[in-house]
């Protein structure tokens, strides 16, 4: 007696019949509901993981929403007018768009978001709606190339400033990617970069332990002067400036470069470079129930110091420098490894998450963070 069951017969399908089969929308939705989706992979896409942009079309909203949930991606839904009843789901970031991003900045004039990452072109610019606008800065040995970007800032006149660990330089581009200036010999290892309200550039040098102020004619690509504002810093990386008070916050990693230590420290100086507040991981861990490892620092619109914590992971308000430390958690869910922060004019908080390769946007409620 033939023991082959009807189910077994179905599994050995006729390739020609299967190729021409029309699957109804109801059948497709049923496959998602019953989890009969053997082709589905959670590990990512082979082309997306190499930095290529991958566009997918899916008729099941369940499948699309599940994809975004797996990748921990915020997304929006928009109607697609060319096809009646169709929708477009959009997310900012993710595999295929960002690859191991390290720096985040906001253009004060256009509202566009600039990210440096490990893609083929190192500088990626998003429009205010989250779509990719353009990119530049290919990896290479030429002066206009970008090897290993660490941080990025955007000037008041829309120039992009990048710290490049590959050739230990600071590079200035216009917003279309044309190189304007390369500053190299003055630094040992430029790391963090920030733009002041006066359109001056602040740059930390992690190897030299210094903070520099650069006056640059950005349209002409001319370095007017460079001044060392602070020395004897311990492996300084991130830097932020308050547009309200002029205070400057510096993120230090007291352990030497290349060691496994995760102690971090934030120092805040006033506009005349007098130390007005500092706090380190050890002190914070005495006050907070869980370990804190600071990976980024920023100021909100009220002058509070905001930090990213990779151990939580979380975003935490430390309060104003003279009140250190007044800890107040701001974001405790939805993060993997936050490495950069920036506030928009509308008081939204943009967080660069290097583990999920995304930009995540949070609305700051009144009173949260000061």
C-alpha positions in Angstrom: 0.0 0.0 0.0 1.3 3.4 -0.9 1.9 5.3 2.3 2.3 8.7 0.6 -0.1 11.1 2.2 -1.9 13.9 0.3 0.3 16.4 2.1 3.4 14.6 0.8 2.1 14.7 -2.7 1.6 18.5 -2.5 5.1 19.0 -1.3 6.4 17.3 -4.5 4.8 19.9 -6.7 5.0 20.2 -10.5 7.4 23.0 -11.2 5.6 24.1 -14.4 2.2 24.2 -12.7 3.6 26.0 -9.6 5.3 28.6 -11.8 2.0 29.7 -13.5 -0.1 29.5 -10.3 -1.9 32.7 -9.3 -1.9 33.2 -5.5 -4.8 35.3 -4.2 -4.4 38.1 -1.7 -6.3 36.0 0.8 -4.0 33.1 0.4 -0.9 35.3 0.8 -2.2 36.9 3.9 -3.1 33.5 5.3 0.6 32.4 4.8 1.7 35.2 7.0 -0.9 34.5 9.6 0.0 30.7 9.7 3.7 31.5 9.4 4.0 29.5 6.2 6.8 31.8 5.0 9.9 29.7 4.5 11.6 32.3 2.4 11.5 34.8 5.1 14.9 35.6 6.8 15.4 37.7 9.9 19.2 37.9 9.5 19.1 40.6 6.9 19.7 40.9 3.1 22.9 39.9 1.4 23.0 43.1 -0.7 21.7 45.4 2.0 24.5 44.2 4.3 27.0 45.3 1.7 25.6 48.9 1.8 23.4 48.7 -1.3 19.9 50.2 -1.3 17.3 47.4 -1.5 13.7 48.1 -2.5 11.1 45.5 -1.7 7.5 45.1 -2.8 5.1 43.2 -0.5 1.3 42.9 -0.7 0.9 41.8 3.0 0.8 44.7 5.5 1.4 42.1 8.2 4.7 41.2 6.5 5.8 44.8 6.1 5.0 45.7 9.7 6.8 42.6 11.0 9.9 43.5 9.0 10.0 47.0 10.6 9.4 45.4 14.1 12.2 42.9 13.6 14.6 45.7 12.5 13.4 48.0 15.3 12.7 50.7 12.7 10.3 53.7 13.1 8.3 54.1 9.9 5.5 56.0 8.3 2.6 55.0 6.0 1.7 57.0 2.9 -0.8 56.3 0.1 0.7 55.4 -3.3 -1.5 57.2 -5.7 -0.4 55.3 -8.8 -1.9 52.1 -7.5 -5.4 52.3 -5.9 -5.4 51.2 -2.3 -1.6 50.8 -2.2 0.6 52.2 0.6 4.3 53.1 0.9 6.0 52.3 4.2 9.0 54.5 4.8 11.8 54.2 7.4 14.8 56.4 8.0 17.9 54.3 8.1 18.4 50.6 8.3 20.6 48.1 6.5 21.1 49.2 2.9 21.1 52.9 3.9 23.4 53.3 6.8 26.3 51.0 7.7 27.8 51.3 11.2 27.1 55.0 11.5 29.3 57.1 13.8 28.3 60.8 13.5 25.1 62.8 13.2 24.4 66.5 12.4 21.6 68.8 11.4 21.7 71.5 8.8 20.4 74.7 10.6 19.1 76.2 7.4 17.5 73.3 5.5 16.7 70.9 8.4 18.4 68.1 6.5 20.1 65.4 8.5 23.8 64.5 7.8 25.3 61.1 8.8 28.8 59.7 8.5 29.0 55.9 8.2 30.9 53.0 6.8 29.2 52.8 3.5 30.8 53.1 0.1 30.2 56.8 0.2 30.9 58.0 3.8 28.6 61.0 4.0 24.9 60.5 3.7 22.3 63.3 3.6 18.6 62.8 4.3 15.9 65.3 3.6 13.6 66.5 6.4 11.1 63.7 5.6 13.7 61.0 6.1 14.3 60.1 2.4 17.9 59.9 1.1 18.8 63.1 -0.7 22.4 62.4 -1.8 25.7 61.1 -0.6 29.4 61.7 -1.2 32.9 61.1 0.3 34.0 57.8 -1.2 36.6 55.7 0.6 40.1 56.3 -0.9 43.5 57.9 -0.7 42.7 61.2 -2.4 42.4 64.4 -0.4 38.6 64.6 -1.1 38.0 61.0 -0.1 36.9 60.0 3.4 38.6 56.9 4.9 37.3 56.5 8.5 34.9 59.2 9.5 34.4 59.7 13.2 32.1 62.7 13.5 30.3 65.3 11.4 29.0 68.9 11.8 27.1 71.3 9.6 28.0 75.0 9.5 25.5 77.9 9.6 26.1 78.4 5.9 25.5 74.7 5.0 29.1 73.3 4.8 29.8 69.8 6.0 32.7 69.3 8.3 34.1 65.7 8.9 36.8 64.3 11.1 38.7 61.6 9.3 40.7 59.2 11.4 42.1 57.6 8.2 44.5 60.5 7.4 44.0 62.3 10.8 42.4 65.3 9.2 39.5 67.7 9.3 37.7 68.0 5.9 35.2 70.6 4.8 32.8 70.0 1.9 30.0 72.1 0.5 26.5 70.6 0.7 26.9 69.0 -2.7 30.1 67.2 -1.8 32.8 69.4 -3.3 35.9 69.5 -1.2 36.7 73.0 0.2 39.4 72.5 2.7 41.6 69.8 4.4 43.2 70.6 7.7 45.7 67.8 8.6 49.0 68.6 10.2 47.6 70.4 13.1 46.0 67.3 14.6 47.1 63.9 16.0 43.7 62.3 15.9 40.8 64.7 15.4 37.6 63.1 16.8 34.6 65.2 17.8 33.5 68.3 15.8 30.8 70.9 16.6 29.9 74.3 15.2 29.3 77.3 17.5 26.7 80.0 17.0 29.5 82.2 15.6 30.1 79.6 12.9 33.4 78.5 14.4 34.5 74.9 14.5 35.3 73.1 17.8 37.4 70.0 17.3 38.7 67.5 19.9 42.0 65.7 19.4 41.8 62.4 21.2 45.4 61.5 20.9 46.8 65.0 21.9 44.2 65.5 24.6 43.2 68.9 23.4 40.3 71.0 22.2 40.8 73.4 19.3 38.8 76.3 17.9 39.0 76.9 14.2 38.0 80.1 12.3 37.4 79.2 8.7 36.1 81.0 5.7 34.0 78.1 4.6 32.8 79.4 1.2 36.4 80.2 0.2 37.9 77.2 1.9 40.5 79.2 3.9 41.6 78.5 7.4 41.9 81.9 9.1 43.2 80.8 12.5 43.4 77.8 14.9 43.5 78.2 18.7 44.0 75.6 21.4 41.2 76.2 23.9 42.0 73.4 26.3 44.8 70.9 27.0 45.4 68.0 29.3 42.1 66.4 28.5 41.9 62.6 28.8 41.1 61.1 25.4 38.4 63.6 24.5 35.9 62.5 21.9 32.5 64.1 21.7 32.0 67.8 22.0 28.8 69.9 22.2 28.0 73.6 22.5 25.0 75.3 24.1 23.5 77.9 21.8 21.7 79.3 24.8 24.7 79.9 27.1 27.8 79.2 25.0 28.8 76.4 27.4 31.0 73.6 25.9 30.6 70.0 27.0 33.4 67.5 26.3 33.1 63.7 26.6 36.4 62.1 27.8 37.4 58.4 27.9 40.0 58.4 30.7 41.3 55.0 29.8 44.0 55.1 27.1 43.1 54.5 23.5 43.0 50.8 22.6 42.2 49.6 26.1 39.0 47.9 27.2 38.0 50.4 29.9 34.6 51.9 29.7 34.8 54.7 32.2 33.6 58.0 30.7 33.5 61.6 32.0 31.7 64.7 30.9 33.3 68.1 31.5 31.4 71.3 31.0 33.2 74.7 30.5 31.6 78.1 30.3 32.1 80.4 27.3 35.4 81.6 28.8 36.6 78.0 29.3 36.2 77.9 33.0 35.2 74.5 34.3 31.7 74.7 35.7 30.7 71.0 36.1 31.9 67.5 35.6 30.6 64.0 36.2 31.9 60.5 35.4 30.6 57.0 35.1 31.7 56.0 38.5 29.8 58.9 40.2 26.7 58.3 38.1 26.7 54.6 38.9 26.5 55.5 42.6 23.3 57.4 42.0 21.7 55.3 39.3 20.5 51.7 39.7 22.2 50.5 36.5 25.6 50.9 34.9 26.1 54.0 32.7 28.6 54.3 29.9 28.3 57.6 28.1 28.8 57.6 24.3 27.6 61.0 23.2 26.8 64.4 24.7 24.5 67.3 23.6 22.7 70.3 25.0 18.9 70.8 24.8 17.2 74.1 24.1 17.1 74.9 27.9 20.8 74.4 28.4 20.6 70.9 30.0 23.3 68.4 29.3 21.9 65.3 27.6 23.9 62.1 27.2 23.6 58.8 25.4 24.2 55.7 27.5 25.2 52.5 25.7 24.9 50.2 28.8 21.2 50.9 29.4 20.8 51.7 26.6 19.1 55.0 27.3 19.1 58.8 26.8 19.6 60.6 30.1 19.3 64.3 31.1 22.1 65.3 33.6 20.5 68.7 34.2 22.3 72.1 34.0 26.1 72.0 34.7 25.8 73.9 37.9 23.2 71.3 39.1 25.3 68.2 38.3 24.2 65.5 38.5 20.4 65.8 38.3 19.6 62.5 36.5 16.4 62.2 34.6 15.9 59.3 32.1 14.4 60.6 28.8 14.4 57.5 26.6 14.7 54.0 28.0 13.2 51.8 25.3 13.7 51.3 21.6 17.5 51.8 21.6 20.3 49.4 20.9 23.6 51.4 20.9 23.1 55.2 20.7 26.2 57.0 19.6 25.1 60.6 18.6 22.4 63.1 19.5 21.0 66.2 18.0 17.9 68.4 18.8 15.8 69.9 16.0 14.3 73.4 16.1 10.9 71.8 16.8 12.5 70.1 19.9 12.5 66.6 18.5 15.5 64.5 19.6 17.3 62.6 16.8 19.4 59.6 18.0 21.9 57.8 15.9 21.8 54.1 16.7 24.9 52.3 15.4 23.8 48.8 16.3 20.5 49.0 14.3 22.0 51.3 11.7 19.2 53.8 12.1 18.2 57.4 13.0 15.5 57.3 15.6 13.3 60.3 16.3 11.7 61.1 19.7 9.4 64.0 20.5 10.6 65.7 23.7 7.6 66.5 25.9 7.6 69.8 27.9 9.4 69.3 31.2 11.2 66.1 30.0 14.9 67.0 30.2 14.4 70.2 32.0 
